[in-house]
């Protein structure tokens, strides 16, 4: 679909949530935003090392992460950003966010009119154009800081043409019945949730396989 086609379809369905509307058109959610580049939408640098630190200047915001199964919302201020090549994180009082930088591929600063007033957000997407994380400003947020962020991180390429990769297939459960006793005994000795990935790697399972193997105890 062309950007013009997307905007025309959106005018006929203004109240449908962006995620659902994009699905009805068979396009990634990020393509919906790309169709409005220059019309309240700005393509910005997506790497968390550049994008996350200035989020702290926004003040209190709504941090949103969702998938088809759940929605996680937290109101707070971004802070204590810790960079990392494989994994980065935000560890503020209200927002505890784990970030895998390789998946932060597309990002947009979005300003849109609404009945309650202007809505501002930062929206981050993976290579397939699926939403990874969103930051929604609140009435008490710093709108001037948002404008500075959008200007400072603005990319030269503001064309609506965006290349998206096919979605990766979801990994199925990988179990290893011969290691179940080890899984159960070492699971009982864990003292921190971050030890879990090392454990499932040791027993040659993945997380879903371990969950299914361990049983109700």
Secondary structure, 3 states (H helix, E strand, C coil): CCHHHHHHHHHHCCCCCHHHHHHHHCCCHHHHHHCCECCCEEEECCCHHHHCHHHHHHCCEEEEEECCCCEEEEEECCCCEECCCCCEEEECCCCEEEECHHHCCEEEEEEEEECCEEEEEEEEECCCCCEEEEEEECCCCCHHHHHHHHHHCECCCCCCCCCCCCCCCCCCCCCCHHHHHHHHHHHHCCCCHHHHHHHHHHCCCCHHHHHHHHCCC
